[in-house]
Amino acid sequence: MNRTLSIDFLNLLQDPIDYNAKIIVGKEQNIKEFNLHSAILASRSNYFKNALSLRWAKKENGIIIFKKPNISPLVFQVLIKYIYSGIISIENNEIGLIIDVIIAADELELLELYQQLEEVLLGNILEWKTKDIIKILQCDNFVNLYKAAINLVCNNPEVIFESDDFLKMEETYLIQLLKCDYLKLEEIKIWEYLIKWGIKNTNSILNNDIKTWKPLNFIDLKKTLQNCIPHIRFFQMSPDEYTKIRTDFKNILPDDLDDEVTQYFSNSASRLSFNALPPRYIFDSKIINATDVALIASWIDKKNGTPHHFNDLPFKFNLIYRASRDGFGTDKFHKHCDNKGPTILLIKVRHPREIIGGYNPLEWCRTKMVEDERSHNHKNYQCETSNSFLFSLTSRFNPILSRVNFEKEAIIWSKNEGPYFWLQDLYIKSSGSFINNIVGKSKQHSYEKKIINRETFEIEEYEVFQVIDNRLSTLILIRFQKIFKKIFDNIKRVPIMISRNIILIILIILIILCLNWLYARATRGFANRQLNRSNRYNCRNMIQTDYY
C-alpha cells in the first residue's frame, strides 16, 4: 500500500469520522470497543464481508454492533492496523503475540498477513518457547507451523514433557505427539510422562503415591488414558521395563494387550494379533534426527520431488566419529575417519545455534600426504568431484543445499587440518587433542550458496557418518547367489560322494571368505565409489597445493 495512503487510513483509524460499525473484542476484564468503517473491513476481509452484511449484522441507532470475545484487544489492535494501512506492527516481534495474531488472521481470512507472519515465525524457530510450541501444536491446520513444532518436540521432547503446560494439554493433541515416529525419547519415559498427565487430569486422584490409591482411582485413571494407551509402543520396551509397568499399573492396561506383550517377551517370534507399532527410531546423533537423514540421503541420491522416507533409505549411515566422545583433535578425526569412503560431516555451531555440514563422496585421507622432513612444509591434495555438497539445516523448512560449482575445487586432503571443503567454503581448524572449543570457517567460493552468515564460528559438537549404498551391496550379493547356484548345479553332477563332499566344504569356505571380503569393501564405501564412477580418483590425477 502507498505510504501516504497508509498514513491517511491510519489517521482515519485514530479519528474514525463517519464510522458505522462498533467491534467489541475480548472478554471479562479485558474488553475494548473499536469504532470502525464497515466498507473498509468488508473490502479487506471476506470474514467481515459476511459478518457485517445486512443478513447477519445487528444494529443499534444505525451502528453495526459486532462482538468477537475470542480475540483480545491487543491482537485486534494489530489486525485492525493492518486492515487499514497494510502495516504489521508487533513490538519486539514477540513470538506469543505473533502466534495469537496468526490464529486470528486465519479466522478473519487475512491470508497475506497470515503468510507474512508465518514466514517470521519459521525464521525465528530458535526463539519459540514451550507455551508457543504447545499453542501451535493445537493448530494442526497451520501445516508448516505444525510441522515445525512437531520437529522441535521430536528433537527436544523434554522441553514439552517436562513443562507444566504439558499437563494441561488436551487429549487430542497429546495423542498426536504419541503417534510421532521420530520422537527422540525412550518408550518407558513416554509412558512415565503419560502417567503424570493422566494423574493430573483425573479428578479423583489427589496424590502420586499409588500405594495409597483405592481401586476407584485406578478405574478413573484407566478411563482418562483409554485413548492414549494404544499409542504406547510396549513391544519396544525391555522385559524389565514392562514388568515394572505391569506391577504398578496392570489394572489400567487392556487385557488383550497385556496378554500379547507378555507372550511376546516370552517368545518374540510369536504371532501378534494386537497392532504392534514400529519402534520410534532414535538416530544416533546429537545434532540431527531421522527426518534430516532422509533429506540428506535424497540430496546424495539427487532425488527430486518427495524426499526419501527414513524407513526406506538406500543408504546406511554409520557414526564413525563424534568429537565430544572421541576427542576434538585433528589426529582424532583422521584416526576415525580416514579411508572410510564417502562421509557426511555434521557441525553444531555454538552461538548462534546453527546446524551445517557437508558431503564428501570420496574419502578423507592423509596416508598419501607429502611431507618435507627437513622443512616441515606440509602439502595438501586438491580432489576433484562433481557430487560433493554443503548444507544448512538450521531451518528445517528452508534448508540450504549448496552443490559444488567448481569440480576441481571440491575437497582438500590435509594432514594437519580436519575436514576441508575447498580452501574456505567449510573447514575445521586444527586443535590439540584435549581442546573442545575448536573453530570452523566458512566463506562461499567454490560451492553454490553461503550456508552460514559468519565466516568464523565456534563449534559445540561435530560428527562424521560413513555412508554406505545398500543397493549395490544387495546387487553384488545377488550376483554371488547366481554364481554359487551354477556351482551347486555342477556339483550335483559329480558321481563320487566323497569328492562331492570335499567340493562342498571348499565351496563353503570360499563363500565365507567372499562374504568377509564383501563386508570389508562395503564398509569402506566401495559400493558408493562403484555407483558414482565420477567420484573415482587416484593420486596421479591430483594437484598438489601448498598449505594455506
N, C-alpha and C positions, 0 to 999 in steps of 0.2 A: 504494500500500500504506500502511495506517495506520502513523504514525511509531513508536508504541510497539511495534507488531508487528514493524516493520522492525528495531528495536533488539534485540528478543528473538531474532529469527532471526540477526542478526549475532553475538550472543553465542554462539548455537549453532554458528555457523561457526568462531568463535575457540576455543571449547571444545567440540569435537564429541563430546558424550556419546552413547553408543549408536550410533556411526557403523557403517555396514555396507558402505561402498564406499571403495576406495582408488584415486584417479585419479592416474596418473603422467604428467606432461606434460614437454615439452622433450626435448632430445637432447644427446648428448656431455657437455660440461662444464656444461650448463645444464639440469639436471633437478630437478624438485621433486615431492614427493608431497602430495596433499591428502586428508585423511580427511573423508569426506562422507556424506550420507544419501541413499540411492538413491530413496526416496519423494519427497523434495523435488526432486531432479534430474529424475525422471520426470514429475512434475506440472508442471514449468516448461518442459521441453524435450522435444519429440517425438523428437529425436535420441537423448537419453539414455533415453527410454522404451523405445525399441527396443534400443539398445546394451546396456542393463543388464538386459534381460529374461532369463528363465530359458533361453531358446533360445540366446542369444549370450554371456551372461556367463560369465566364468571365475572360479572361487572358490578361495581358499586359506584354510583354517581358518575357513570361514564368512564370509569377507570377499570382496566382489567386487573383482577386480583388473582395471583398465581402463587402457590406455595410449593417450596422444594425443601422439606425438612432434612433430606438425606445429604444435602450439600451444605458445608459450613460456610459462614460469611467470608472467611479468609480465602477459601478455594474459589468461591463465586466471584470475589474481587478480581482474581487473576483471570478467570474466564471472561468476565464482562469487559475487562480492559482489552483483552484480545479480540473479542467480538466487535468492539467499537473502533479499535485502532490497528489491529493486527500485531500489536506489541505483546511479547511474552515477558512478564516481569515477575520473577521469583527470586527473592532475596537470598544471596549466597548459594543459589542452586540447591536448596535444602531438599534432600532426597525424599524424605517422607512427604513433604508438601507436593513435590512433583508427582509422586505416585497418586496422591489424592486428586490432583488436577487431571491426571490421565484418566482415572476412573470416571470422573465427572465429564470430561471431554468426550469419552466414549459414549456415555449415556446421552449427551446433548448433540451427538453426531457432528462433532467438530474434528473431522478427520485430519486436517492439516496440522492442527495443534497437537493432536494425539501423536502423529508421526514425528513431529519435531521433538517433542518431549521424550518419546521412546528412544530416539537417537541419543539424546542427552543421557538418559539412564544407562543405556548399553555402553556408552563411552565412559561411564563412571562406576562400573560394577564394583571396583575395589572399595568404594565408599558406602556400599549398601550395608545397613545394619540388620541385626536379626529381625527386628519388627518389620523392616522393609521387605525382607525376603519372604516372611510369612504372609504379609499382605499381598504380595504378588502371587504367591502360591495359591491364594484364594481367588485369583482372577485367571483361570486357565483359558479364558477366551482371548487373552493377550498372548498370542502364540510365542512371539520372540522373547518377551519378558519372562514368560513362564518357563521356557526352555533354559534361559539364563539362570533363573532362580533354582530350578532343579539341578542344573550343573553345579552351582555353588554348594548346594546341600550335599550332593553326591561326593564332592571333593572334600568338604569340611563338615561332615554331618554333626559333629559335636556342637558347632555353632548354633544349630537349631535345637538339637535334642537336649542340650544342657541348659537351655534358656527357660525362664518361667513362661514365656509366650507359647512354648511348645505344649505345655499342659493345658492351655486354653484353646488349642487348635481344634477346629471342627472335625468330626469323624471322617467326613468325605475327603478332606484334604490330607488327613493323616493316612488314609488308605492309599491315596495317590503316591505318597512317599514310600509306603511299604511295598508298592508294586515296582519300584525302581530297581532295575537290574544292576546298575553301576554304583550303588550306594557303598561307599568305602567304609564299611563297618561290619564287624563280625556279627553273625546272626544271633548269638547269645546276647550281645549288647543291645541289638534291636529289640529283642524280647524284653530285656530289663527296662528299657525306656518305655515300651508299650505298657508294661505293668504299672509303671509310675503314672502314665497318662490315665490308665483305667482306674487306678485308685483315686486319683484327683477328681475324676468325673463320675464316681459312684457315690451317691449321697449317703448311703448307709455306712460307709467305711470312714471311720474317724481317725485312724492311725495306720501306720505302715507295718506294724508288728503283726504278722499273720498268725502268730501263736495265740494272740488274744481274740482272733476273729471267731464269729459264730457262723454256723452253716449258712445262714441267710446272707452273710457278707459275700461268701463265695458264689452263691447263686446270683446275687446282684452284679458282681464283677463279671461273671460269665455272660450276662445279658449285655453289659456295657461293651465287652470285647468280642461279641459273637461275629461281627462283620469284619473284624481286624485279624483275628487269629488265623483264618485260612491263608493269609498272605505272609505268614511267618514260615521260613524255609527250614523246618525242623530236620529234614533229611540231610541238610548240610551242616548240622551241628555234630559235635563229637558225642559218643555214647555217654560220657560222664556229664556233659552239659545237659543233655536231655534228661538224664536220670535225676539231676538236681531239679529241673523244671517239674518233672513228674512227681517228685516227692512233695514239692511245695504246692503245686497247682493242678494236680491231676483232676480235681473236680470241675475245673473250668475248661478242660480240653475235650473236644468232641471224641466220643468213644471210638469211632471208626478210625480217626486219625491216630489216637494213642496206640491202638492195636497194630496199625500198619507200621508206625515208626519203630515200635518195639520189635516187630518182626523183621524189619529192615536191618536194624542193628544186630539182630541175631544171625541174619543171613542176607547179606547185601545183594545177592543175586535173586532174591525172591521177587515175584511179580507183584506190582503195586496197582491197586485199583484207585487209590487216592491220588489226586493231582499233585505229583511231586514236582515242585518248582525247581528250575535250574539254579545253580549257585550264583550268587552275586559275585561277579568277577572283581577281585581286588588286584589290579595290575601292580606289579612290583616296582612302583616308582613313587618317589616323594615329590615329584614335580607334575606329572600328568596323569590322566586317567585312561580308561579303556576307550572312551569315545575319541579322545585325542589320538590314540594309537591307530584307530581305524581311519582317521583323517590322514595321518602321516602315511599309512600304508597306501591310501588312494593316491597320494602325491608321488610316492615311489613308483607305483604302477601306472602313473599318468592316466588315471581313471577319471573321465569326465562325468558330470551328472551326479547321481546319488553316490555318496562315499560307500566304501566297504562297511559291512556290519562286523562288529568285533568277533562275533561267533563264527564268522566265515572268512577270516583273513587268509590271504595267500602267503603271508609271511609269518615267521616265528621271530619274536623279539626276546633275546636273552640278555639279561642285565649282566654285564661283564665288569662294570666299574661304577662305583659311587664314591665321590670324593670324601664325604663325611665318614664313610666306612673304611675305605681303602687308603686314604691319605690324599692330601691336596697337591703333593709334589709332582713335578713333571715326570720324574722317574717312575712314580706310581702309575701315572697314566700310561706310559709306554709299556710298563710291565704287564698291565692287564689288557691293553687294547691293541698292541702291535700284532700284525699278521693274523687278524681275526676276520678279514673280509669286510664287506660293507657294514657300516655302523651308523647309528643315529646319535647325535650329540644333543643333550638337553641341558639348558642352563637356567637356573632360577636366580634372577637379579635381586639384590638385597633392597635397594632404595632407588626408584620405586619398585614394588614387587611385580616384576615382569617375567615372562617365560619366553625364551628364544632358543634357537638351536639350528642344527644343520644336518644334512645327509651326505655322507661320503660313500659313493658307490664303489670305491676302490678298496683301500685299506689304509690303516696307519702303519708306518714302518720307519725304523731307524737303523735296521741292520745293514742297509745299503748306503748309509751316510758316509761321506768322505770327511775325514778329519786330518788336518795337518798337525802331526805330533809336535813339530817344532814351534810353529807359530800359534797353535791352538785356534786357528781360523776355521771355524766350523762352517760347513756348506749345507745348503738346503736343496731339496729336489722339488722342482715345479712339475706337477702332474696334470695331465690333460684328461678331461672327461666332459661329456655333454649332459650327464644325468645328475649331477650334484645340485643341491638347492639349500637355501636358508629359509627360516620361517620364524614367525612370532605367533604365539598362542595366548598372548596377554588378553586379547578379546576373543572369546570362543566364537562369537557371532561375526566377527570381522577378522579372521585370521589372515596373516600376511604370508604369502608364498612367493619367494624370490628365487627364481631359477637362474642358473649361471648364464651370463651373456657372452663371456669370452672363454671358450672351452680350454684354451691353453693356459688360462689363469684361474683354474678351478681350485686345486688343492695343493698344499705345500707340506712336504715331509720335513720335519725339523727335529733334530736330535735333542736340542736344548729348550724346546718350547712344547707346549701342549698342542691340542688340536688347532689346525690352521686352515682357514678357508681364504685362500689367496693372502696377500700381504696385509690387508686391512679390513676386508669385509666382515670377518669374525675370527678372532683368535683369543686364546687364553695365555697370558704372560706367565713365564716360568716363576716358580716359587719353591722354597725349601719344603722338605717332606713334612715338617711339623707346622707349617703356616696355613691357616684356614681362612685368611682374608685376602684371597687372590683377586686379581683384577682382570677383566676382559676388555677388549676393544672392538669397536665395530664402526667402520666408515664405508658406506656404499661405494663400490668401484667396479668390480667385475661381475656382480650379480644385479638382477633387475631392480630390486627395490631396497629401500632402507628398512631394517627390521627393528630398530630401536632409535630413539631420538637423541641419545647421548653417545658420544664416541668412546668414553671411558666409563666403566661401571664396576661396582663391587659384586662379586659372585658369592651368593649364600650357599649354593649347592650346585653340583653338576654331575650328570650321569651319562654313561655310554652304553647303548644297547647294540648287540650284534644282530644283524638282520639276515635271516635265512629264508630262501624261497622254497616253500613247501611243495610247490607244483613240480619243480624239476626233480626234486628228490623222489617224489612219487613216480615220475616218468622213468627215472633210472631203475627204480625197483621193479616197475612193470617190465622193463627190458630184461632185467636179470631173470624175472619169472619166466619169460618166454624162452630164454636161453636154457635155463635149467629144465624146463619141460621137455625140450628137444633131447637133452642129455638123458633124462629119465626114460624117455621113449626108446632110445637106443640101448639103454641098459637092459631093458626087458628082452631084448633080442639075444643077449649073451647067454649061451646054453649052460655053462657051468655055474652052479650055485655059489661056490667059493669065490670064483672070480667076480661074480656079481656083487657079493657082499663086500669084497675088497674095494671095488669101484664105488659102492655106496658110501663106505667110510671115507674114502678120499674126497668124494663129492661133498659130503657134509663138512669136512674140514675146509674145503675151498669156499663153501657158502659162508661159513663163519668169518673167514679171512676177508671175503668180499664185502660182507656187511660191515665189518670193522673199518675197512677202507672207506666205504661209502659214508659212514658216520663221521669219520675224521675229516674227510673232504668237505662234507656238508657244513660242519660246524665252523669251518674256516671261510665260509662264504663261497665255496666252489660253485654252488648252484647259481648264485647271483651273477658271478662272472661269466658263466656259460650262457645265461639267459640274456644278459646285456653285453653283447660282444664288443660294443663300442667302448666298454669300460676296460678292456684288456690292455695291458701295458707291459713294458719291460724297461729295464734301466737304460738301455741304449738309446731309447727314444725320449728320455727325459732331459730337460735342460737344467744344468746346474746354475744356481744363482747364489750370490753372496748373501750372507745373513744380514737382515735389516734390523 
